[in-house]
Amino acid sequence: MIIDVHVHYRSDAQLAQALCQAERLDMVLCLNTINLESTASPHFPSMSFVTACNDRTAAAAREHPQRVIPFWYLNPVHGDAACTELQQRVAQHQGPQGVKLWMAVKGNDSCVDPVLALCAKHRLPVLQHTNIEAGGTLPTETTPQEMREMALRHPDVTFLWGHAGSDFEYGVKCALGLGNVFMDIGGNEATNGYTELLVRLLGAERVVYGSDTTGRSFASQLAKVYGPDITEEEREKILYKNAAALFGRQRYD
């Protein structure tokens, strides 16, 4: 069993291919749609765009309940409408699920707080796109330091740091001492030594497997778990045990 906490798709063909591979690998996909077919993902999505994305995610979860865990895409700038969208999705699904925040607004912005309060209530893990680049991070992208502020402000929310902050060495420093943080290793290249770094400084119980498929391949990202010099017990925690424990404590009332 493998749980992939970070999966996107744009088209039905991409989803079908990912599901076929997941079947062979005995993999569960934590899936969110942040693209509609033949349409670029807006950095500042409208409420109608968000709803359409979540409708597609919900349909995939209904049709493939053994392979798909929905992660609801939200734009916190929508305020009460974003909270209503999340409440309705939680009530309708009644099963393992989470939330995906991309780059509509920085994660430490106060407008995100109401959404995160609902995530704390239902014990939903929050996958936050996290990035830092020497060439310039986009204005609304959340950096590892801002992720740290986000996690400190909301100690009752469990955060999956997308891409482990992009720069693993900087990201892991920002995550030190935060018990509500899991480093998602999805995306980027399978760089030698990075997974060992996370395990050594945070512990395997704070690292989760993600692929960032369909932007990346399962094979290239699984290399980050099967290639490193870690124990089998640590490997099992990263591949599924840590994520499974998060979903096992959720509430839908």
URRATA-V680598 format. One record per residue. N is the residue number from 1. RES is the residue in one letter. PSI is psi as a letter, one per 30 degrees, with the letter a starting at -180 (none if undefined). Layout:
n=<N;N>
res=<RES;RES>
psi=<PSI;PSI>
//
This chain:
n=<1;2;3;4;5;6;7;8;9;10;11;12;13;14;15;16;17;18;19;20;21;22;23;24;25;26;27;28;29;30;31;32;33;34;35;36;37;38;39;40;41;42;43;44;45;46;47;48;49;50;51;52;53;54;55;56;57;58;59;60;61;62;63;64;65;66;67;68;69;70;71;72;73;74;75;76;77;78;79;80;81;82;83;84;85;86;87;88;89;90;91;92;93;94;95;96;97;98;99;100;101;102;103;104;105;106;107;108;109;110;111;112;113;114;115;116;117;118;119;120;121;122;123;124;125;126;127;128;129;130;131;132;133;134;135;136;137;138;139;140;141;142;143;144;145;146;147;148;149;150;151;152;153;154;155;156;157;158;159;160;161;162;163;164;165;166;167;168;169;170;171;172;173;174;175;176;177;178;179;180;181;182;183;184;185;186;187;188;189;190;191;192;193;194;195;196;197;198;199;200;201;202;203;204;205;206;207;208;209;210;211;212;213;214;215;216;217;218;219;220;221;222;223;224;225;226;227;228;229;230;231;232;233;234;235;236;237;238;239;240;241;242;243;244;245;246;247;248;249;250;251;252;253>
res=<M;I;I;D;V;H;V;H;Y;R;S;D;A;Q;L;A;Q;A;L;C;Q;A;E;R;L;D;M;V;L;C;L;N;T;I;N;L;E;S;T;A;S;P;H;F;P;S;M;S;F;V;T;A;C;N;D;R;T;A;A;A;A;R;E;H;P;Q;R;V;I;P;F;W;Y;L;N;P;V;H;G;D;A;A;C;T;E;L;Q;Q;R;V;A;Q;H;Q;G;P;Q;G;V;K;L;W;M;A;V;K;G;N;D;S;C;V;D;P;V;L;A;L;C;A;K;H;R;L;P;V;L;Q;H;T;N;I;E;A;G;G;T;L;P;T;E;T;T;P;Q;E;M;R;E;M;A;L;R;H;P;D;V;T;F;L;W;G;H;A;G;S;D;F;E;Y;G;V;K;C;A;L;G;L;G;N;V;F;M;D;I;G;G;N;E;A;T;N;G;Y;T;E;L;L;V;R;L;L;G;A;E;R;V;V;Y;G;S;D;T;T;G;R;S;F;A;S;Q;L;A;K;V;Y;G;P;D;I;T;E;E;E;R;E;K;I;L;Y;K;N;A;A;A;L;F;G;R;Q;R;Y;D>
psi=<k;k;j;j;g;i;k;l;l;e;l;e;e;e;e;e;e;e;e;e;e;e;e;e;f;h;k;k;j;j;k;k;j;g;k;k;k;g;k;k;j;k;f;i;k;l;e;e;e;e;e;e;e;e;e;e;e;e;e;e;e;e;f;i;f;f;f;k;k;k;j;k;k;l;j;f;f;f;b;e;e;e;e;e;e;e;e;e;e;e;e;f;e;h;a;k;l;a;k;k;k;c;h;e;l;k;f;g;k;f;f;f;e;e;e;e;e;e;e;e;e;g;h;k;k;j;j;k;k;k;k;k;k;e;f;j;k;l;e;g;k;k;l;e;e;e;e;e;e;e;e;e;f;i;f;g;k;k;k;j;j;k;g;h;f;e;j;e;e;e;e;e;e;f;f;k;g;j;f;g;k;k;j;j;g;k;l;a;l;i;k;k;f;e;e;e;e;e;e;e;e;f;k;f;f;g;k;k;k;l;f;g;k;g;f;l;l;e;e;e;e;f;f;f;e;f;e;l;i;l;l;e;e;e;e;e;e;e;e;f;e;e;e;e;e;e;f;f;g;l;k;g;none>
//
